[in-house]
Amino acid sequence: MSPRPLAPGSVIGILGGGQLGRMLALAGAKLGFDMHVFDPEPDCPAARVASRSWAAPWADAGAVEAFADRCDAITYEFENIPVEAVEVAAKTAPLRPGARSLELTQDRITEKRFINEAGVATVAFAPVDSLADLPAAIAITGLPALLKTRRFGYDGKGQAWIRSADDAAAAWESIGEQPAILEGAAAFVRELSVVAARSVDGVVKAWPLAENVHQDGILKQSTAPATSVDDALQARALEIATALGNGMAHVGVFAVELFDLGDGQLLVNEIAPRVHNTGHWTMDACGCDQFEQHVRAVAGWPLGDPAPHSSAVMTNLIGHDVDDWQALASDPQARLHLYGKRKARKGRKMGHLNRLGPLQDRG
Ligand code: AMP
């Protein structure tokens, strides 16, 4: 039997107080929840919109416990929360998504094995624990291949291409000689993502595929619904999301980053067990956006309708892009979302904007 849904007025805690936590806190407040945020940084973006914020190091088990004690359910806004903090929180209040979603996605090898076991394709890969492992790994993946740290990689950090066997030592050194994964190169024509949600009773709903463009390893733009997506490709994306969401026994929103090989095949690059930057377009273009949907799932509510009423181009404001806020604010076509970060730094996500257009018929 499903647990009872949380009533408005209940407290939902968020581990992590960046922009994703901020947009979750805003969405939760809209549904009448008290949103509490835990983050080591007292002035973090989410703390300034939450009903209550808790600032302490992740390793401070007493502080995590005090926060969790006040919560009726707890969620997280990013996957690299130290496991110890998650374990303390999960002992005190229901953690949604659960620890399994984190365990399966914090380590790239564990993640890819899980994806393949769920019947979903990835590039060829092999674990690399030392420089000496590289020749055998290259024999599995072929060249070129991409060496990535197994853990704590984000926005393209901790990655090095190996184009010939001579690059191996330099690549190994450049990722910091840490446990790694070697991945075969995906011959993709474009990068897509499917953002989906799974409810406590196992219903999975997905938004249409988004097409994503990165710059310097950071997402720059998502166009959604992605153009030139036929019904079969969209159905395959939902099938993949359903298999992975069910396999993780996930509760909440998650995103699956995909390589579109252009021949109807999709390979999974990685899973984010949380709301995702490639889902920000849903905030202005869909009946229910990813942040509200996540709060609904965490609260044990029925999922909202993800169907879009418009198409959207979402552009990230990275670093000093945000200095143009006055021009952006006077553009009636731009729906502006700013994260309240105190200082723009190169590569830092400061906000995003959505430009809406008509919804095209697929085909
Ligand atoms: P990731 O940190 O795994 O999301 O990788 C960052 C970016 O690197 C992806 O969005 C792709 O553009 C590229 N990339 C990652 N893995 C591969 C791969 N196996 N083959 C080709 N490109 C990749």
Boltz pocket constraint, residues with backbone or C-beta under 6 A from the ligand:
constraints:
  - pocket:
      binder: B
      contacts: [[A, 123], [A, 146], [A, 153], [A, 154], [A, 155], [A, 156], [A, 157], [A, 183], [A, 184], [A, 185], [A, 186], [A, 187], [A, 191], [A, 214], [A, 217], [A, 257], [A, 269], [A, 270]]
      max_distance: 6.0
